[in-house]
Amino acid sequence: MTITLGPLRIDPVAELDHWPFAPADLFPAVTPEHLGEHRGDLDLSITTYLVRTPDQTVLLDAGNGNAKERPVLLAHHQFDAPYLERMAAVGVVPEDVDVVVATHLHPDHCGGFTQLVDGSWDPTFPRARYLIPSEEYAWLQQVHASAPDGGVAGDLARTFEDSVLPVVEAGLVELIDLPYEVTGGITLRAMPGHTTAHLIAELNGGGQHALVSGDVLHHPFQFANLTLAQGGDADPAAAAESRRTLCELAVERDALLLPAHFPVGRITQDGDDFRYRPATPGGA
């Protein structure tokens, strides 16, 4: 599904179409009321967004990447996904990408910064500027510097080593402060809580709007209770506030929602509550 906002062309590029989780593994406080009629695993995806403007090609989120060693975060471990082939199918090869942004530095959003080439982690997008908020970089750098022996922190340290540090050492990283204008029609805005400096991308063109939301929301049933925390939320209270802020912004701008882990859709408001509906192909 290609989305057009005036001069912007947006192509969702999925790394994984099906990424199943037990509900309690994603949302530790989940209840049957939250789940409603849903039974079984929650089937997420990993979706990134390729945005072509008149003068730049921008990748928003880069996926998990293949061959990453994640012995604790096993859902992120040793992918072998045809992500670059899917990107090529919409007309872009890695050398075409001018800017890479991750909504945050969790493995499934920045792991694709690099790829394994002859035993070395090389930048996947060799011509790109990799834009990382200073606070987000400082957080992951500190995790790595603490030299954790294991656990989730150990896998986050590995993410810094194999996915972030190589692009830093290649001189491709630009540390930024938010808000930040990437180019005409693409602005990065702070939406913290899931991580220290989680961001969203505001897209606009031709009087239309879209929001690349990363992990502000993980699944549509969160719309029924915006306080429901995801297990990876660093600051659950701030994350809940960001979920409401995102919903209010989407309604105010009649913006298309472009999430990382569930389908593109729209948000409507009913009093203090919000509702989500998937976009129909060709009718976004």
Beta strands, then each sheet from edge to edge (+ up, - down):
strand 1: 3-5
strand 2: 8-21
strand 3: 42-52
strand 4: 57-60
strand 5: 99-101
strand 6: 114-117
strand 7: 120-123
strand 8: 129-133
strand 9: 173-176
strand 10: 180-183
strand 11: 186-190
strand 12: 199-205
strand 13: 208-214
strand 14: 256-259
strand 15: 265-270
strand 16: 273-278
sheet 1: 1+ 2- 3+ 4- 5- 8- 9-
sheet 2: 6+ 7-
sheet 3: 10+ 11- 12+ 13- 14- 15+ 16-
end
